[in-house]
């Protein structure tokens, strides 16, 4: 193992799980009204491996990374890439001499 100095270049993604006390709702039921869950800092998420709450700055970072990944996945699902025989029809048809359209005749 190589010796390192300083922080890592990339932030590690921490696997998050549902808070066992509030069951991911971020609030617990009080006597008359709902109260913020103290166990998960009112986020509904804890570290999946240990069940401990994350610090607020780390929690914001992890949730932002998860949001960005979800938004990328949504964009990929909105714009599906053609595959198989339809690639020929969806792509550019400029395969002829001088980049003219190729008709196959």
VENPE-V823217 format. One record per run of one state. SS is the DSSP state (2 for helix, 1 for strand, 0 for the rest). FROM is the first residue (numbers start at 0). TO is the last residue. If there is no record, write none. Layout:
# VENPE-V823217
ss=<SS,SS>
from=<FROM,FROM>
to=<TO,TO>
This chain:
# VENPE-V823217
ss=<0,1,0,1,0,1,0,1,0,2,0,2,0,2,0>
from=<0,15,18,26,29,33,36,44,47,55,78,85,90,96,99>
to=<14,17,25,28,32,35,43,46,54,77,84,89,95,98,104>
